[in-house]
């Protein structure tokens, strides 16, 4: 049996006619760069996130970067985030002119540990970027309390958390801004690159709209220096179709996670994902912790099972960030998890028989290793 890590084809086939119709509308209207299809999706996604505004941009990385710029963060400032994230989180900080400062994670949720947060704040700290990793929200109440006590902005990196909830509130709606990626492999994925910022602050929404479009509020009249970071109409049309299905797809992911839990819990040498009591997980990634990770992945691949690793090298140990001078042991929990995590196949259309096959082969491999 072959079990892919992700299968975008099966999802596309299920909505092919609607997608074709939506793309056809864009082609007929020639509304390719920004325009009515982007405006419609922005309205729909803002409602989905329970926010006043959504601003479509070209990627999740741009969403983070423009949010930082809109908050006035730049040279000499510090922004606190976590080291176990895709490098884009740190890149956005660096390209804003600020310096990333890391805080270690909670070993159960893999998200920012609020108990370690306050000690990293300095006179140069301007913002905090908690990352809602793998589809589970960070513990936002204590993060927000600390941020407000110190006058800091909070930008939620919700690029893996479309539809996740924290105490009944959608991910992205709690901080000053929430940033989403619509990279094709995400729970809500475009058919190319796209992203969005959601916010309840009208000033931020307006500033980001200007920044994404060369700093212009009116064509050829530029009030500030901006960038070309517009979402295109084709991606917006695709996302409008897929957004209608996202709640059902999220429920299917949660059901698949429950099957994995049932089959893997109690298996020697495996730690399954923990669901925080404060939230609702959407399982962008179903990641287990194991010893002998590389051997297990290699053996599973021989059996037709494709797994992933998110992320094998924490940001502070990447060559690109060696200038920070942070060596091994700087963030021991993040480093430990980076050595142990395996991302198992996870997508809404994944069938129970394939999940059972994966778990059966994991048991065989672990038994052989022991």
N, C-alpha and C positions, 0 to 999 in steps of 0.2 A: 504493500500500500504506500502511496505517496501522499504526504501531508505537507502542503506548503505553509510557510510562516504566515503569508498573507495572500489572498486571492482576490484581486480587484476585478477580474473578468466575470466571476459569477455574480457579483453585485451589479456590474454594468448590464449584464444580460437581463437582470430582473427589472430594470428601469429603462431599457434601451429606447423604447418608443417615446417616453416622456423626455428623455435627454435629447433625442433627435429633434423633437418638436421645439424644445427650448432653444437649442442651438440654431435651428432654422429661423426662429423669430429674430434672433440677434443678427443673423446674416441678412434677412430681409430688410431689417431696419438699419443695417450698417452702423450699429451702436457699439463700437469696438473698444473704445478707451473711455472708461467712466460711463456716464450716461444713465438712462432710465433703468436698465437692468441692474446696475450697481446700486442705484438709489433704492430700488425695490428690495434687493437682498439686504441692504443696510437696515431698512425698516423692519424686515422680518427677523433678522438676527438680533437686533436690539430688543425686540419683544421677547425672543427666545431666552435671552440673557437677563431679562427684567431690568434693562437699562434704558435710559433716555435716548442714547445715541450709539450708533455703530458707524465706524469709518472704515471703508474697505481700502486695503493697501495691497502691495505686491507680494508680501510674504509675512510670515510671523516674525522674522528678523527685523523687517522694516517696522512692524507694529511696535516692537520693543524699542527700537532706536528712536522713532518719531515721538513715542510717548515720553522718553527721557528728554528729548530736545524741547518738547512742548512744555515740560515742567521746568525748563531753564537750567537743566543740569549740564555741566560742561567741565572745562579745564580746572583741575585742582579739587574737584569734588570726589567723593567716594560713594559707591553704591554697593549695598550688601546683598549677596545672593548665596547660592549653594554651589559646591564644586561638582556634584553629581547631576549634571544636566548636559544637554547638547550645547556645544560651544557657542551657539548663537546668542544665548543669554548673556554671556560675558562679552562677546563681540559687540553687541549693541551698547554695552556700557563703555567699552574702549572707544568705539567710533563716536560716541557722544563727547569724548574728551576726558571722561571720568576714569577712575581706577576701581576695578572690581575688588571687593573685600568678601571673603568667604566665611561662612559659618557652617559647622558640621550638621549632620542630619540625625533625625530620629531613626533608630535601627529598625523599628517595626513598619513605619509608613514610608521611609526613604525620603521624607520631606523635611524642610527646615525645622530644626529643634529650637523652639521659642525660648527655652531655658538658657540657651547659649547666645542668644541674639544680642542682649543689651550690652554685654561686655565687648562687643565688636564696634560699638558706636563711638565715633570720635567727633571732634569739632568740625571735621570736613564731611561727615556723612550727610547726604541729602535725600537718599531714597533706599527702600528695601524692595527687592524683587523675590518674593517667594515663588517657587516653582511647584505647580501641581503635577507631580511626576506620575507617569503611567496611568493617569486618569483619576487620581485621588487628590482631593483638595488638601493643601497644607492647613495646619491648625491656625485659622485666621484671627480668632478673637484675641489671643495674647499678642500676636504679631501686630495687629491694629492698635491695641492698647499701648504697646511700647512705641510704635511709630508716632502716635498722636502725642504721647508724653514728651517726645523729643522733637516734635514739629517736622516729621519726615513724611515724604510721600511714599505711597505703596503702589507698585505696579505688579499685578498678578500675571505671571507667566502661565497662562492657561492653554498653551499650545497643544497639550495632550489631554485636555480636560473638557471638551465640548459636552455640555449637559451634566457634568458633575455638580454635586451640591455640597454646600457647607451649612449645616443647621438650617436646611430648607431654602437657602439662598443659592442661586446659580453661581458657579465659578466665574470669576471675571467681574462680578457685580459688587464686590465688597470693598476693594481698594479704590484709589483714585482712577485707575484705569485697569482694564483687563485685556491681555493680548492673546490672539489666537492665530494659529497657522492652519491653512487649508491645504497643506502639502498632500498629494494624492493618497498617501498611506494613513492619514489621520482619520479619526472616527467620522469627521465630516471633511471629506477631501475633495478638492477640485480636480480638474483634469489638466493640471499645470500648477503654476505657483500662484498663491494668493494668501492673504491674511486680513485681519481686522483688529481694530481697537474698539472696545466698548467702554462707555463711561457715563456717569450721571452728572459730570461736570461740563456744562455747555462751553465754558472757556477752553477746556482742553480739546473738545471735539472740533471747535472752530479752528483752533491753532493747527491741529493735525491735518484738517482738511486743506489748509493753506500750504503746510509743509509738504504734503504728498503731491502737490500740483505746482511745483516751482515757486512756492511762496505767493501765489496770486489768489486774490479773492475775486478779481475780475480779469478777464483775459487780457494779457499783455500789460497788466498793472501789478507790479510785484512789490508787496509791502515788506517782504523779508526774503532772505535767501532760503530756498527750499530744495526740493529734489523731485525727480520723477518716480513716484511710488504709488501710482494709481493702480487699482484693481481693474482688470479688463472685463468687458461685458460678457464674453463667452464664459469666463469662470463664474461670474455672478449668476448667470442663468442656470448653469449646472448646479451651483450651490443652492439656489432656490428650490430646485427639484429635490435634491438630496436632503435638505433640511426637514422636509415633510416626513421623511422616513427615519430621521435620526433617533427619535424616542424609541421606536420599535427596535432599531439596530442596537441601541444601548441596552435595552432589556435582553436582547439575544446574547450580547456579550456577558452580561451579568449571569444569565442562565448557564452559559458555557463555563464561566468561572466557578459556579457552584458544582458543576460536574467534575471539573478538575479538582476542586477542594475535596469532594467526597472520595475520589479515587486516590489522591495523593496524601491526604492527611494521615499521619501516623506511619508513613513510609520512612524507614530509617534513612537519615542523611539528607532529608529534604525539609526546607522551611517554606511553607506556602504563604501567599500574600495575606496581610492583615488588613481588614476593613476597619477603619477608624469609626468609633461610635458616633462621631459628630457629622458624618457625611454620607454621600452616596457615590460610590465608585462607578466609573464607566469603562474600566479595563481597556484602555488603549493598548496596554501591555499587560500580559499575565506573566509575571516574573517570579521564579522560584529561586531559592538560595541553596547551593550545593557545594560540596567539596569536589575536587577533581573535575572542574568544569570543562576544560578543554577535551579531556578524554570522553566525557559524557556526550558532549556535542558531536564529537567525531563518530562515536558509536551510533548515535541516533541518526546521523546523516547516512550511515551505511544501511540503515533500515528505512530510508526514505522520509525521515522526519527532519524538517528544516527549522532550525531555531535561530535566535539572534542574541546579541549581547548589548545591553543598553546600561551603562556605557563603560567600556573596559578600562579607560584611562580618565580619571577625574580631571576637570579643567585645570586645576592648579598644578598638575603634573604633566600637562601637555607642553611640548617644546615651545609652542606659540606664546605661552604664558610663563616661560622660565624667568623672564625679567622681574617677576614678582618675588623671586627668591624663596619659594615655598617648596620644601622637599617632602619626601615620604615621611609619614607620621604627623604631618600638619593637621590632617583631618581624618583620624583613624577609622571612624565609623563609615564615612563615605568610601574610604580606600578599601576597607574590608568588604563592603557590599559590592564594590566594583569588581573584586576578585571572584565573587561567588554567584552573581546573578546570571540566570539563563532566562531568556524570554521565549516562552513556548508559543506554538501556533495559536493565534487568536484573531478571529474576525466573525461577524455576525452569522455568516452562512456556514461556519464550521459545524460539521455534523457530530452527533454523539458517538457514533461508531469510530470516527477518526480520533476523537478525544480519548476514547477507551484504548485505542491502538497505541496512541502516544504514551499513555500512562502505563500500559502493560510493558512496552519496550523500555521505559525509564526504569521500571522495577527490575527487569532482566539485566539491564546494564549495571545498575547499582549493586545488585546481588553478585554479579560477576566481579565487580571491583572490590567488593568486601571479602 
